[in-house]
Amino acid sequence: MITIIGNGESRKDIDIDRIPQGKVGCNGIYLYNKVDLICAMDKFWRDKISKETNIPLISRKNNTSFQTTLQLYENGKWTNTTCPYRAYCSGITALDYICYTYPKETIYMIGFDFGYNGEYVNHIYKGQKFGPRINGKAQNEDIFLKQYRETIKRYPRRNIYWVNDSINELNLNQISIQDYLNIISY
């Protein structure tokens, strides 16, 4: 079991540190919670994470169009992975990497929030100090959902669950937050 943790407000009632091992966080999560792996695609977060923590980081060593695989930053050095790089945001890149690297694990995605019927939501948990969209407009959820759907099509036999209590107008494989907490024996 692997949990990919975004920074959306839906995660606010979940104590991230109580989730068992197999935690992959996005961007600045290491400032607040313990995770086993971080995925950050923005140059700001990539550089900050590589300087401030020893948690392994999945990203791009350079932001060039020539990169064809993701890189892993660990123990002060970058190495190529075999996972293709597809120019996605951190949450979807983490999903793609986990699906590719751990083909038999069930995956839960928490803290990934979407707007409904044109509503904009804040993808960054408001209690955080860092993040470009803390008080700004939400990321375009149509782009995120398109990337999500493209990724799960590549892994059709995978058990991937969106953990959220919102009304599921998006036709995603969803479980409630309480059901997730029950699964992990929270």
C-alpha positions in Angstrom: 0.0 0.0 0.0 1.3 3.4 -1.0 -0.3 6.8 -0.2 0.4 9.8 -2.4 -0.2 13.0 -0.5 -1.2 16.2 -2.1 -1.6 19.6 -0.4 -5.3 20.1 -0.8 -7.5 21.0 2.1 -9.3 17.6 2.2 -6.3 16.2 4.0 -6.6 18.6 6.9 -8.4 16.0 9.2 -5.8 13.3 8.5 -2.7 13.1 10.7 -0.2 12.4 7.9 2.4 11.2 10.4 0.1 8.4 11.5 -0.2 6.9 8.0 2.0 3.8 7.8 5.2 3.6 5.6 4.8 4.0 1.9 4.1 7.7 2.0 4.9 9.9 -1.1 4.4 13.6 -0.6 4.4 16.5 -2.9 6.4 19.7 -2.8 6.7 21.3 0.7 5.2 18.4 2.7 8.5 17.7 4.4 8.2 21.0 6.2 5.3 19.6 8.2 5.2 15.8 7.9 7.3 12.7 7.6 7.3 11.0 4.2 9.4 8.3 2.5 9.7 10.0 -0.9 8.9 13.5 -2.2 7.9 14.5 -5.7 8.4 18.1 -6.8 8.4 19.3 -10.4 8.8 23.1 -9.7 12.3 24.4 -9.7 11.6 26.3 -6.5 10.6 23.1 -4.6 13.2 20.9 -6.3 16.1 23.2 -5.2 14.7 23.8 -1.7 14.1 20.1 -1.0 17.5 19.0 -2.3 19.2 21.5 0.0 17.1 21.1 3.2 16.3 17.4 3.6 17.7 13.9 3.1 14.3 12.5 2.0 14.7 11.0 -1.5 13.3 13.3 -4.2 11.8 12.4 -7.6 12.0 15.3 -10.1 14.0 16.6 -13.1 17.6 17.4 -12.6 17.3 20.2 -15.1 14.2 21.8 -16.6 14.9 20.9 -20.2 12.8 19.5 -23.0 15.5 16.9 -23.6 14.8 14.9 -20.4 13.1 11.7 -21.1 13.2 10.0 -17.7 12.6 11.1 -14.2 15.6 11.5 -11.9 16.0 10.5 -8.2 17.9 12.8 -5.9 19.3 10.8 -3.0 22.4 11.1 -0.8 23.5 14.2 -2.6 23.4 13.0 -6.1 21.1 12.6 -9.1 20.5 9.3 -10.9 18.2 8.5 -13.8 15.3 6.2 -13.1 13.7 4.1 -15.8 10.3 5.9 -15.4 9.5 8.0 -18.4 9.1 11.8 -17.8 5.8 13.1 -19.2 5.8 16.7 -18.0 3.1 16.4 -15.4 2.5 18.2 -12.1 3.9 16.7 -8.9 0.9 14.6 -7.9 0.5 13.0 -11.2 4.2 12.5 -11.7 4.3 10.8 -8.3 1.3 8.6 -9.3 3.0 7.7 -12.6 6.3 6.9 -10.9 4.7 4.7 -8.2 2.6 2.8 -10.8 5.7 2.3 -12.9 8.1 1.4 -10.1 5.8 -0.6 -7.8 3.4 -2.5 -10.1 1.6 -4.5 -7.5 0.9 -1.9 -4.8 -2.5 -0.4 -4.1 -2.4 3.4 -4.3 -4.4 5.9 -2.3 -4.3 9.6 -3.3 -5.2 12.1 -0.5 -5.2 15.9 -0.6 -6.0 16.2 -4.3 -9.0 18.5 -4.5 -11.0 19.6 -7.5 -13.6 22.2 -8.2 -17.0 21.2 -9.4 -19.2 23.0 -11.9 -16.6 25.7 -12.5 -15.9 26.2 -8.7 -12.3 27.0 -7.9 -10.7 25.2 -4.9 -7.5 25.9 -3.0 -5.1 23.0 -3.7 -2.8 24.1 -0.9 -3.7 23.4 2.7 -4.2 26.9 4.2 -2.1 26.1 7.3 1.1 25.9 5.2 3.6 28.7 5.1 4.9 28.1 1.6 3.2 27.6 -1.8 2.4 29.9 -4.7 -1.3 29.4 -4.6 -2.1 29.6 -0.9 -4.5 32.5 -1.5 -4.6 32.5 -5.2 -6.6 30.9 -7.9 -6.6 27.1 -8.0 -4.7 25.0 -10.5 -6.8 24.2 -13.5 -8.4 21.0 -12.4 -9.2 20.0 -16.0 -5.5 19.7 -16.8 -4.9 17.7 -13.6 -7.8 15.3 -14.4 -6.7 14.9 -18.0 -3.2 13.9 -16.8 -4.7 11.7 -14.1 -6.9 9.8 -16.6 -4.0 9.5 -19.1 -1.9 8.0 -16.3 -4.4 5.4 -15.1 -5.1 4.3 -18.7 -1.4 3.2 -18.9 -1.9 1.1 -15.8 -5.4 -0.4 -16.2 -5.1 -3.2 -13.7 -3.9 -1.0 -10.9 -6.0 -0.3 -7.8 -5.9 3.5 -7.5 -8.3 5.3 -5.1 -9.0 8.9 -4.8 -9.6 9.5 -1.0 -12.2 12.3 -0.7 -15.6 13.0 0.8 -16.7 15.3 -2.1 -19.6 14.2 -4.3 -17.9 12.2 -7.1 -19.0 14.0 -10.2 -15.7 13.0 -11.8 -16.3 9.3 -12.2 -13.1 8.5 -10.2 -12.4 5.3 -8.2 -13.2 7.0 -4.9 -13.3 6.0 -1.2 -14.3 8.2 1.7 -11.7 9.5 4.2 -13.2 7.4 7.0 -12.9 4.2 4.8 -9.3 5.1 4.1 -8.6 5.6 7.8 -10.2 2.2 8.5 -8.0 0.5 5.9 -4.8 1.9 7.5 -6.1 1.1 11.0 -5.7 4.8 11.9 
